[in-house]
Amino acid sequence: MSNPFEYVPPSEEDIEVMRTISAKLADLYEFVQVGVPRSSERTLGIRKLQEARMWLNAALVLNHDVEEAA
């Protein structure tokens, strides 16, 4: 990718994987909400779930050329 700030739209397949990632992380989020006491550490853990979703989604759309080259 020549421009790291270029918008790369997800494919239909990417969107389905993104939905699955979101659903699985939402399940974990719900578990954390119920099973872990409120604290700054819990908040940080939830933020890391959000961060994980962001990076996994980026990995899907930004690395198609890597898969094709492999």
LINJOFEN-V225962 format. One record per pair of residues at least 12 apart in sequence whose C-alpha atoms are under 6 Angstrom apart, sorted by the first residue. I is the first residue (numbers start at 0). GAP is how many residues later the second one is. D is the distance in whole Angstrom. If there is no record, write none. Layout:
i:I gap:GAP d:D
i:I gap:GAP d:D
This chain:
i:9 gap:51 d:6
